[in-house]
Amino acid sequence: MAEEKAGRPVPKPSTYVDTQAFWDGAKQGKLILQYCKDTGKFQHYPRPVSIYTGSRNLEWREVSGKGTIYAYTVIRVPGPGLDGRLPLPLATVELDEGVRILGNILGADPDKVEIGQRVEVAWDKLGEDINYPAFKLG
C-alpha cells in the first residue's frame, strides 16, 4: 500500500523491477523511461524484459516529456477533493518517443482539455523529495 504524506498517497518504488533510475530522474525534474537497445524503442511501464523482444537488453534514458493527449477523463468527487484541485483532468499522453503514460493535467480548466492537445511534463510534488510526472498544456 502507498505511504501517505499530507493526505496524498505516495507510490513506492517497485520491488519487482528496479525503478530507481525513474525516481532519481524525477527528483531532478527529468522523465526517465526504459529503452530497448535491440529495437531502439521506449517502453512504459517498467518491466524486467523488453516488450518487443523479451530480452533484458534494456537501459534507462531521458525522454523529452512532450506529447499529445491520446485520451482523457475528468475526476470529479463531491466534497473538498484532492488538495482542493478537483475537478482534475487525467490523461493518457502519447509521448513524442512513442509510449503512452498516464498523468494528471495540472493547472488546466477541465472543460478546455481536448484529445490531440500538446502537453509537456510538469512535476506533481507528492512529498518533500518525491516528484511524480504530470503534464501541463503547452
C-alpha atoms as one frame of an Amber mdcrd trajectory, in Angstrom:
protein
   0.000   0.000   0.000   1.181   3.508  -0.726   2.591   5.662   2.020   0.573
   8.776   2.931   2.116  12.261   3.090  -0.010  15.349   3.584  -3.126  13.280
   2.842  -1.893  12.113  -0.582  -0.790   8.596  -1.496   2.870   8.313  -2.438
   3.832   5.443  -4.766   6.556   3.118  -3.565   9.413   2.038  -5.805   8.829
  -1.365  -7.355  10.455  -4.433  -5.846   9.810  -6.491  -8.993  11.639  -4.144
 -11.381  14.474  -1.819 -10.359  12.892   1.601 -10.932  15.466   3.658  -9.040
  16.551   5.460 -12.243  12.964   6.675 -12.750  12.755   8.066  -9.192  16.240
   9.600  -9.325  15.348  11.326 -12.592  12.062  12.578 -11.155  13.922  14.184
  -8.238  15.976  16.093 -10.826  12.943  17.031 -12.946  13.842  14.545 -15.702
  11.467  11.960 -17.140  13.465   8.735 -17.471  11.934   5.659 -19.142  13.113
   2.200 -20.113  14.665   1.856 -23.566  15.108  -1.368 -25.545  18.582  -1.255
 -27.060  17.709  -4.048 -29.533  14.809  -2.184 -31.155  15.543   1.452 -30.338
  12.113   1.856 -28.705  10.988   3.093 -25.310   8.573   1.221 -23.080   6.433
   2.259 -20.155   5.505   0.989 -17.541   8.847  -0.570 -16.451   9.262  -4.310
 -16.908  12.085  -6.785 -16.338  12.293  -7.551 -20.087  11.644  -5.778 -23.375
   8.019  -5.877 -24.551   9.386  -6.018 -28.101  11.979  -8.795 -27.896  11.736
 -10.420 -24.465  15.421  -9.640 -23.901  16.915  -7.939 -20.861  18.887  -5.570
 -23.100  17.279  -2.505 -21.509  18.576   0.778 -20.186  17.068   3.958 -18.768
  17.071   7.094 -20.941  15.685  10.579 -20.595  12.732  11.494 -22.827  11.556
  14.952 -23.864   8.368  14.819 -21.791   6.452  16.323 -24.716   3.468  14.647
 -26.272  -0.184  14.685 -27.265  -3.307  13.876 -25.285  -4.466  10.478 -26.559
  -7.458  10.150 -24.205  -8.656  11.820 -21.007 -11.260  11.870 -18.303 -12.097
  14.339 -15.565 -12.068  13.245 -11.939 -14.955  14.826 -10.054 -15.574  13.952
  -6.399 -18.072  15.698  -4.133 -16.505  17.418  -1.156 -13.157  19.131  -0.622
 -11.319  16.914  -3.102  -7.654  16.178  -3.662  -5.794  19.132  -2.162  -8.647
  21.300  -3.449  -7.643  20.506  -7.047 -10.790  18.731  -8.208 -12.147  18.524
 -10.792  -8.866  17.231 -12.189  -8.205  16.141 -15.785  -6.390  12.802 -16.046
  -4.938  11.936 -19.447  -3.231   9.194 -21.350  -0.421  11.063 -23.102   1.340
   9.705 -26.144   4.887  10.953 -25.792   6.816  12.013 -28.893   9.049   8.990
 -28.243   6.105   6.651 -28.940   4.996   5.470 -25.497   1.831   6.265 -23.596
   1.891   7.404 -19.991  -0.916   8.313 -17.621  -0.778  11.626 -15.783  -2.767
  14.484 -14.325  -3.108  17.663 -16.377  -2.133  20.380 -13.916  -3.444  23.934
 -13.972  -5.933  23.332 -16.777  -9.624  24.119 -16.953 -11.117  20.617 -17.339
 -13.640  21.959 -19.855 -10.824  23.133 -22.135  -8.854  19.864 -22.268  -9.164
  18.074 -25.624  -7.819  14.988 -27.325  -4.943  15.973 -29.598  -3.707  18.904
 -27.478   0.029  19.213 -26.977   1.363  18.803 -23.443   4.697  18.751 -21.683
   5.823  17.134 -18.471   5.227  19.021 -15.243   6.003  17.675 -11.816   3.415
  16.972  -9.155   5.120  17.241  -5.761   3.805  14.360  -3.655   6.220  14.827
  -0.786   9.314  16.732   0.245  11.553  14.823  -2.132   9.036  12.926  -4.265
   8.092  14.275  -7.674   5.666  12.397  -9.879   5.185  13.079 -13.575   2.131
  15.060 -14.565   1.542  17.287 -17.566   0.601  20.840 -18.456  -0.925  22.148
 -21.643   1.688  23.598 -23.877
